[in-house]
Amino acid sequence: MSPARPGIPRPLVEALVAARRAHAFPSEIRPLAQRFGLQVLGGLFPHFSERNGCNPEDVEEELLQLKELLARLLRALRHEAALPPDVADRFMAELVELHAVLGEDADAICQGDPAARSVDEVIFTYPGFFAIAVYRVAHALHRLGVPVLPRLLTEFAHEKTGVDIHPGATIGRRFVIDHGTGVVIGETTVIGSRVRIYQGVTLGAVVVTKQLADYKRHPTIEDDVVIYAGATILGGETVVGHDSVVAGNAWLTQSVPPASLVSRRSEVRARTGAPAEEADWVI
């Protein structure tokens, strides 16, 4: 090593060199990950595509470029995990189902929001849809055992939308995030189908400690649940039963039976089918 320049401590230089060699990710990883996420969405929906070709040859070319970009990212990440050689092919095979599921998500958002005029408007402009779409891409990679890249993708969506979904969370079909800002969904969260959540909702853990990394720490939300703005639901054993409504600003650390109404005072009672009294949590 050449002598340190005047004013630069040699021990500092040596420590930083050692640290960089130990964590030698290419500097292009972050922008490539963001590019990959947008290219996946562009391949699935023309709303995100720069080329917007509508014939089979154009689409095939876009998908080929996407596969090559994923292979490039996987090569850069290979020192982090032993990945099987067919990971890129297995991910590409997931795209048919991803397209179908995201189409259902967009339709659910459009059907549930009086302000939405079309599915195209939802895909183009809704931050909740963008966050869900990037999560579903990241989750597919997470299930294939790809390291780091799923988190880079969901953090990209987090930066753009304020919605923080861990790629390890399990989320059913026709999922709706309305408005979105401040939503947090933890790694071991399980969400059923046709669930709707609003801004500021936290699905988190009661205790945050490294010793619980391999345990279920986050709640289970069953089918057809609505969770209004600012609600906090915590704990791996907490289950919100199907067809329940959780009011805005409610704090919940215990399970509730199906068809419950959880008020912002954390009272639990059976739903009657009539509009609830807490008008302040209706968006």
Buried (B, 14 or more C-beta within 10 A) or exposed (E): EEEEEEEEEEEEBEEEEEEEEEEEEEEEBEEBBBBBBBBBBBBBBBBBBEEEEEEEEEBEEBBEBBBEBBBBBBEBBEEEEEBEEEBBEBBBEBBEEBEEBBBBBBEBBBEBBEEBEEBBBBBEEBBBBBBBBBBBBBBBBBBBEBBBBBBBBBBBBBEBBBBBBBBBBEBBBBBBBBBBBBBBBBBBBBBBBBBBBBBBBBBBBBEEEEEBEEEBBBBBBBBBBBBBBBBBBBBBEBBBBBBBBBBBBBBBEBBBEBBBBBBBEBEBEEEEEEEBEBEEBEE
